[in-house]
């Protein structure tokens, strides 16, 4: 599967954020450290199965790794923003704009 470099960056960033070494992440995902390092560097092809295991290990959705956001979370945020706009928007914006 041909992937955007951002997918590989997100994988690396989440691994580091969770305090996992390449060896530990690879072990937990069931691949060799060479394969994991290749995934992060772009020299190793990434299968859908491995992408799914990596997402589960890193506690993110496959969609997030591929797109940089989760459509479900985005849709929830969008719906909340629409609801807020029906009630006059966010009050903190008005408070910040008014002089005290």
C-alpha atoms as an extended CHARMM CRD file, in Angstrom:
* protein
*
       100  EXT
         1         1  UNK       CA              0.0000000000        0.0000000000        0.0000000000  PROA      1               0.0000000000
         2         2  UNK       CA              1.4630000000        3.3660000000       -1.0650000000  PROA      2               0.0000000000
         3         3  UNK       CA              1.1480000000        5.8500000000        1.7670000000  PROA      3               0.0000000000
         4         4  UNK       CA              1.6370000000        9.5250000000        2.3640000000  PROA      4               0.0000000000
         5         5  UNK       CA              4.8010000000       10.3450000000        4.3270000000  PROA      5               0.0000000000
         6         6  UNK       CA              2.4670000000       11.8400000000        6.9550000000  PROA      6               0.0000000000
         7         7  UNK       CA              1.1620000000        8.3470000000        7.7870000000  PROA      7               0.0000000000
         8         8  UNK       CA              4.6800000000        7.2480000000        8.6350000000  PROA      8               0.0000000000
         9         9  UNK       CA              5.2860000000       10.4460000000       10.6190000000  PROA      9               0.0000000000
        10        10  UNK       CA              2.0940000000        9.8690000000       12.6380000000  PROA      10              0.0000000000
        11        11  UNK       CA              3.1320000000        6.2710000000       13.3560000000  PROA      11              0.0000000000
        12        12  UNK       CA              6.5630000000        7.3850000000       14.5510000000  PROA      12              0.0000000000
        13        13  UNK       CA              5.1780000000       10.3010000000       16.5700000000  PROA      13              0.0000000000
        14        14  UNK       CA              2.6350000000        8.1410000000       18.4080000000  PROA      14              0.0000000000
        15        15  UNK       CA              5.2150000000        5.4380000000       19.0940000000  PROA      15              0.0000000000
        16        16  UNK       CA              7.5650000000        8.0120000000       20.6180000000  PROA      16              0.0000000000
        17        17  UNK       CA              4.7020000000        9.6910000000       22.5080000000  PROA      17              0.0000000000
        18        18  UNK       CA              3.8700000000        6.3570000000       24.1210000000  PROA      18              0.0000000000
        19        19  UNK       CA              7.4970000000        5.8490000000       25.0950000000  PROA      19              0.0000000000
        20        20  UNK       CA              7.9640000000        2.7760000000       22.9270000000  PROA      20              0.0000000000
        21        21  UNK       CA             11.2630000000        1.8820000000       21.3310000000  PROA      21              0.0000000000
        22        22  UNK       CA             11.2230000000        0.5100000000       17.8020000000  PROA      22              0.0000000000
        23        23  UNK       CA             12.0840000000       -2.9210000000       19.2160000000  PROA      23              0.0000000000
        24        24  UNK       CA              9.2230000000       -2.8500000000       21.7570000000  PROA      24              0.0000000000
        25        25  UNK       CA              6.6510000000       -1.5690000000       19.2380000000  PROA      25              0.0000000000
        26        26  UNK       CA              7.7650000000       -4.1780000000       16.7040000000  PROA      26              0.0000000000
        27        27  UNK       CA              7.5270000000       -6.9660000000       19.2780000000  PROA      27              0.0000000000
        28        28  UNK       CA              4.0120000000       -5.9070000000       20.3100000000  PROA      28              0.0000000000
        29        29  UNK       CA              2.9200000000       -5.6610000000       16.6570000000  PROA      29              0.0000000000
        30        30  UNK       CA              4.3850000000       -9.0770000000       15.8610000000  PROA      30              0.0000000000
        31        31  UNK       CA              7.0170000000       -7.9040000000       13.3780000000  PROA      31              0.0000000000
        32        32  UNK       CA             10.7810000000       -7.5780000000       13.4600000000  PROA      32              0.0000000000
        33        33  UNK       CA             12.3980000000       -4.2680000000       14.4270000000  PROA      33              0.0000000000
        34        34  UNK       CA             13.7880000000       -4.0900000000       10.8760000000  PROA      34              0.0000000000
        35        35  UNK       CA             10.2520000000       -4.2210000000        9.4540000000  PROA      35              0.0000000000
        36        36  UNK       CA              8.9780000000       -1.5780000000       11.9100000000  PROA      36              0.0000000000
        37        37  UNK       CA             11.9020000000        0.7130000000       11.1520000000  PROA      37              0.0000000000
        38        38  UNK       CA             11.2230000000        0.1870000000        7.4480000000  PROA      38              0.0000000000
        39        39  UNK       CA              7.5730000000        1.1450000000        7.9460000000  PROA      39              0.0000000000
        40        40  UNK       CA              8.5920000000        4.3940000000        9.6400000000  PROA      40              0.0000000000
        41        41  UNK       CA             11.3110000000        5.1800000000        7.0860000000  PROA      41              0.0000000000
        42        42  UNK       CA              9.2220000000        4.2790000000        4.0460000000  PROA      42              0.0000000000
        43        43  UNK       CA             11.4070000000        1.4340000000        2.8140000000  PROA      43              0.0000000000
        44        44  UNK       CA              8.9630000000       -1.2550000000        3.9620000000  PROA      44              0.0000000000
        45        45  UNK       CA              5.5370000000       -1.6480000000        2.3330000000  PROA      45              0.0000000000
        46        46  UNK       CA              2.6570000000       -1.4270000000        4.7740000000  PROA      46              0.0000000000
        47        47  UNK       CA             -0.1630000000       -3.9470000000        4.4530000000  PROA      47              0.0000000000
        48        48  UNK       CA             -3.6950000000       -3.2380000000        5.6180000000  PROA      48              0.0000000000
        49        49  UNK       CA             -3.2910000000       -5.9410000000        8.2690000000  PROA      49              0.0000000000
        50        50  UNK       CA             -0.0980000000       -4.4120000000        9.6570000000  PROA      50              0.0000000000
        51        51  UNK       CA             -1.5890000000       -0.9150000000        9.5600000000  PROA      51              0.0000000000
        52        52  UNK       CA             -4.5320000000       -2.2150000000       11.5870000000  PROA      52              0.0000000000
        53        53  UNK       CA             -2.2130000000       -3.8380000000       14.1630000000  PROA      53              0.0000000000
        54        54  UNK       CA             -0.1470000000       -0.6500000000       14.4160000000  PROA      54              0.0000000000
        55        55  UNK       CA             -3.2690000000        1.4760000000       14.9320000000  PROA      55              0.0000000000
        56        56  UNK       CA             -4.4770000000       -0.8600000000       17.6790000000  PROA      56              0.0000000000
        57        57  UNK       CA             -1.0640000000       -0.8390000000       19.3550000000  PROA      57              0.0000000000
        58        58  UNK       CA             -0.8490000000        2.9640000000       19.2120000000  PROA      58              0.0000000000
        59        59  UNK       CA             -4.4820000000        3.3030000000       20.3780000000  PROA      59              0.0000000000
        60        60  UNK       CA             -5.5960000000        5.3350000000       17.3700000000  PROA      60              0.0000000000
        61        61  UNK       CA             -7.8830000000        4.5340000000       14.4570000000  PROA      61              0.0000000000
        62        62  UNK       CA             -6.5970000000        3.4320000000       11.0720000000  PROA      62              0.0000000000
        63        63  UNK       CA             -8.5290000000        6.4010000000        9.7250000000  PROA      63              0.0000000000
        64        64  UNK       CA             -6.5200000000        8.7490000000       11.9360000000  PROA      64              0.0000000000
        65        65  UNK       CA             -3.2250000000        7.2710000000       10.7450000000  PROA      65              0.0000000000
        66        66  UNK       CA             -4.3160000000        7.6120000000        7.1090000000  PROA      66              0.0000000000
        67        67  UNK       CA             -6.0770000000       10.9900000000        7.2360000000  PROA      67              0.0000000000
        68        68  UNK       CA             -4.7570000000       12.7780000000       10.3010000000  PROA      68              0.0000000000
        69        69  UNK       CA             -8.1980000000       12.9550000000       11.8950000000  PROA      69              0.0000000000
        70        70  UNK       CA            -10.9750000000       10.6160000000       12.8450000000  PROA      70              0.0000000000
        71        71  UNK       CA            -14.1840000000       11.2190000000       10.8820000000  PROA      71              0.0000000000
        72        72  UNK       CA            -16.3630000000       10.2340000000       13.8440000000  PROA      72              0.0000000000
        73        73  UNK       CA            -14.6820000000       12.7210000000       16.1620000000  PROA      73              0.0000000000
        74        74  UNK       CA            -14.7120000000       15.3740000000       13.4320000000  PROA      74              0.0000000000
        75        75  UNK       CA            -18.4260000000       14.8050000000       12.7850000000  PROA      75              0.0000000000
        76        76  UNK       CA            -19.1810000000       15.0970000000       16.5060000000  PROA      76              0.0000000000
        77        77  UNK       CA            -17.1840000000       18.3430000000       16.7200000000  PROA      77              0.0000000000
        78        78  UNK       CA            -18.9540000000       19.6980000000       13.6140000000  PROA      78              0.0000000000
        79        79  UNK       CA            -22.3800000000       18.8510000000       15.0540000000  PROA      79              0.0000000000
        80        80  UNK       CA            -21.5240000000       20.5250000000       18.3700000000  PROA      80              0.0000000000
        81        81  UNK       CA            -20.3030000000       23.6330000000       16.5420000000  PROA      81              0.0000000000
        82        82  UNK       CA            -23.5450000000       23.7760000000       14.5370000000  PROA      82              0.0000000000
        83        83  UNK       CA            -25.6020000000       23.4260000000       17.7130000000  PROA      83              0.0000000000
        84        84  UNK       CA            -23.6070000000       26.1820000000       19.4150000000  PROA      84              0.0000000000
        85        85  UNK       CA            -24.1200000000       28.5050000000       16.4580000000  PROA      85              0.0000000000
        86        86  UNK       CA            -27.9070000000       28.0590000000       16.7050000000  PROA      86              0.0000000000
        87        87  UNK       CA            -27.7290000000       29.3790000000       20.2520000000  PROA      87              0.0000000000
        88        88  UNK       CA            -25.6720000000       32.4480000000       19.4720000000  PROA      88              0.0000000000
        89        89  UNK       CA            -22.2180000000       30.9240000000       19.2050000000  PROA      89              0.0000000000
        90        90  UNK       CA            -19.6440000000       30.6390000000       21.9220000000  PROA      90              0.0000000000
        91        91  UNK       CA            -20.0140000000       33.0760000000       24.7930000000  PROA      91              0.0000000000
        92        92  UNK       CA            -16.2820000000       33.1520000000       25.5570000000  PROA      92              0.0000000000
        93        93  UNK       CA            -15.7100000000       34.9680000000       22.2500000000  PROA      93              0.0000000000
        94        94  UNK       CA            -18.0730000000       37.7400000000       23.3210000000  PROA      94              0.0000000000
        95        95  UNK       CA            -16.5000000000       37.9630000000       26.7740000000  PROA      95              0.0000000000
        96        96  UNK       CA            -13.0240000000       38.2590000000       25.2800000000  PROA      96              0.0000000000
        97        97  UNK       CA            -14.1640000000       41.0190000000       22.9300000000  PROA      97              0.0000000000
        98        98  UNK       CA            -15.9050000000       43.1640000000       25.5560000000  PROA      98              0.0000000000
        99        99  UNK       CA            -13.7280000000       45.5480000000       27.6020000000  PROA      99              0.0000000000
       100       100  UNK       CA            -13.7980000000       45.2290000000       31.3950000000  PROA      100             0.0000000000
